[in-house]
Amino acid sequence: MSNEILVSTPGVGEYKITVENGILNKAGKLTKPLTTAKKVAVVTDSNVAPLYLKRAIDSYRTAGFEVYSFSFTAGEASKTFETVKNILEFFCLIHLTRKDIAVALGGGVVGDMVGFASAIYLRGIDFVQLPTTLLSQVDSSVGGKTGCDLPAGKNLCGAFHNPIAVFIDPETLETLPEMYLKDGYSEAIKSGAILVPELFELFEKGEAMKNLNEVILQSVSMKSGVVQRDFTEKGERMFLNFGHTIGHAIERYENFSGLTHGQAVAVGMSVITKASEKAGLTKAGTYDRIVKCLKAHNLPTEVDFDLCRVIEFCKSDKKSQSDSLNLVILEDIGKAKIFPLSFSKLEAFILKGVL
């Protein structure tokens, strides 16, 4: 498989994803042909800044850009309108113009918010993704989804705004704490479970950790294909939310201070698959495969929560309709489907997954 993947979205444009060890040092050089920008605003968080900010700045300065940087406190608790406002004010402070670019250096929180700020600043400027976590490398840096959380729920505010390039450097994972590496495992397992059975089997066999570049490429290849076919999430792209409806609700229930995103999604995949298998919608044995795979990678498959409160948070999910919710379930490993369910039946259905 090539280390370059072209994402072409009809009516929106195209960009290239490149997976290469050490590419962070070449990001400025590779960005140069894609823009007429003079200024670059590199935005990161307090975890990534000490590790990779200098390398990113040096890369863009060497390529001839005027570089400015901004850092905010790391963590999901920072994924708010207030932080987005601070990023926008930083753009104003350095007089970033429509021809200039922003660079998101970090994990999913950084990428989502820098993308969102870029989408609404001056009604839209270009940005580059430099993802440094496995979760962002296999999932969130690709597809153009940007946004922030609201008190009512996760990712309820945002915009579709593609980057002009995604440069994935697997070497940045060498400094990633184990708990955040697991977050990436969860998203990659999800990718395999919905559409790429070969990727899921790589995790089942315990071979994924030895082949992270392959995991990244397979995940990105799958997601880029889905995004090209359904950019604004009207159909197939909803599959990517497998485990996320319940996972996001659990995160909100715990005020984003309990399970990490990947851990919550792992629980969400387990609960929904147990429920759908009990309902006869999923091939027998699929739940056991999901749980065994997640546990083998030290991911949780259950957690205590107030079912009624979590159900209420599920109803605020961005995939909800006026009185129903589009759940993503598995018919089998590698075969996902949309299962519309009315709010009146939601609690009874999810209860099957927690008993």
Secondary structure by P-SEA (a helix, b strand, c coil): cccbbbbbbccccbbbbbbcccccccccccccccccccbbbbbbccccccccaaaaaaaaaaacccccccccccccccccaaaaaaaaaaaaaaccccccbbbbcccaaaaaaaaaaaacccccccccccccccccccccccccccccccccccccccccccccbbbbcccccccccaaaaaaaaaaaaaaaacccaaaaaaaaaccccccaaaaaaaaaaaaaaaaaacccccccccccccccaaaaaaaaaaccccccaaaaaaaaaaaaaaaaaaacccccaaaaaaaaaaaaacccccccccaaaaaaaaaacccccccccbbbbbccccbbbbbbbcccaaaaaaaaaac
